[in-house]
Amino acid sequence: QVQLVESGGGLVQAGGSLRLSCAASGRTFSSRIMGWFRQAPGKEREFVAAIIWNGGTTSYADSVKDRFTISRDNAKNTVYLQMNSLKPEDTAVYYCAVQSTFGIIDYSASAYAYWGQGTQVTVSS
C-alpha cells in the first residue's frame, strides 16, 4: 500500500522558516516527479513546487520563488520543502504528491496520482 506522510508543519511568525518532509512507503518513487501543493480555506489546491527524479530540475510557483526550496533524498524515499521568509499568505495545508506521468513537470493537481494527508502551516503576522 502506497503511503505518503507529511510532517514539519506548525505555527510560525512572519519571516520565519519551516522545513516540511514527505516520507513515502509502500514503493519507491526514485524515478518519479514529486511535488508540493497547498490549499488555503476557501481556495483551490495550488501548485507550490516540484522536482524531477534526480533533483536536476525544479520548478516553483511565482509566489514562493526565491523563498522556498524543494529537494529529495531518493535513498530515504523522502522529499523536502524548505520554506524561508514565510508570509501570512503562505498559511495553508501543504500536501506532497507523486506525478502520474514521466518527463516534464506538470503544474496541475490532476496530474498527480498519490497524495499525503497534508500538514498545516500557519504563519502569523
N, C-alpha and C positions, 0 to 999 in steps of 0.2 A: 504494500500500500504506500503510495506516494504521500509524503507529508512535508510541508514547508512550515517552519516555525520561526516567526519574527520575535526579536527581543531588542531591548535597549531604549524603548520609548520612555517618556516621562514628562515631567513638568520642568521647564527651564525658562529663565528670564530672557528677554530680547537681547540679542548679542551673544548669547551663549552657544554651546555646542552639545551635540549628541551623536552617538555612533550606533546605528542600527545594524543588527546582524540577522541573517536569514539562513538557518541551517536546514538542509534538505536531507531527507532519508527515504528509504524505500527503493531508490535507484540513483544512479549517478547522473548529474547534469553537466558534466565537464565539457560536453560538446555543444551545449545549448546556450542561446542568448538568455540572459537573466535580466529582469527589470524590477524597478520600484515604481509603484503608483501611490497616489494618495487620494483620500476622499474627505472633504470637509462637510459638515452638516448642511444639507440642502443643496449640495453641489454634486456634479457628476464626478466619477473617478477620473483622475487625470494622470498622465504620464509624468514621471519625475526624472528617471534616469535609466539607462540600460547599458549592458556590457556584453561584448561577444565572448565566445568560449575561451579565448586565450588572453583576454584582457587588453588586446591590442587596440581595440576601438571602443570608445564610449560615446554616449550621447546624453544630452541634458535638456530639460525644458529651459526656456529662456529665463524663467522666474527663479531658477536655482543655480544657473550657470555661474561659475566662479565662487560659489559658496558651498556647494555640495560636491562630494567625490564618491563615485562608485568604484568598488574593487571586488575581487573574488579570490578565493583560495580553493582551487579545484581539489587539492589533496584533502581538504576538510569538507568539501561539498557545501561551501558557505559563501554567501555574497554579503557585502557590507555597504553601508551608506553613511559616510562621514558628513555630518551637517554642521557647518560653521555659520557664524553671523546670523543666527536664527531670528526670524521676524514673526510677529503675531500672525501674519497671514500664512505662515507655514503650518499653523495648527490644523491637524487632520489625523485620520487613521492612515497609517502607512502600511502598504502591502507589498510583499515581494511575489514575483510570478515568473513562470518559465514560458518563453515564447514557443509557440507550436511549430513555427517554420524555421528553417535554417537560412543563412545568408545575411541579409541586411536587417538592421534593427527596425522594428515596427512600433509605432507610437500609439497604436490603438489597443485598448484593453481586450477587444475581441480576438486579438491575435495571440493571446496568452492562454495556455491550457491549464496550468496548475497554479493555485493561489494559496497563500498563507492565510491565517485568520486575522492578521493585522495587529499593529501595535500603535497605541495612542501617543501622539506627540502634541503637547500643549505648550505654547510659547506665550508667556505673559508680558504685557507691556510695562 
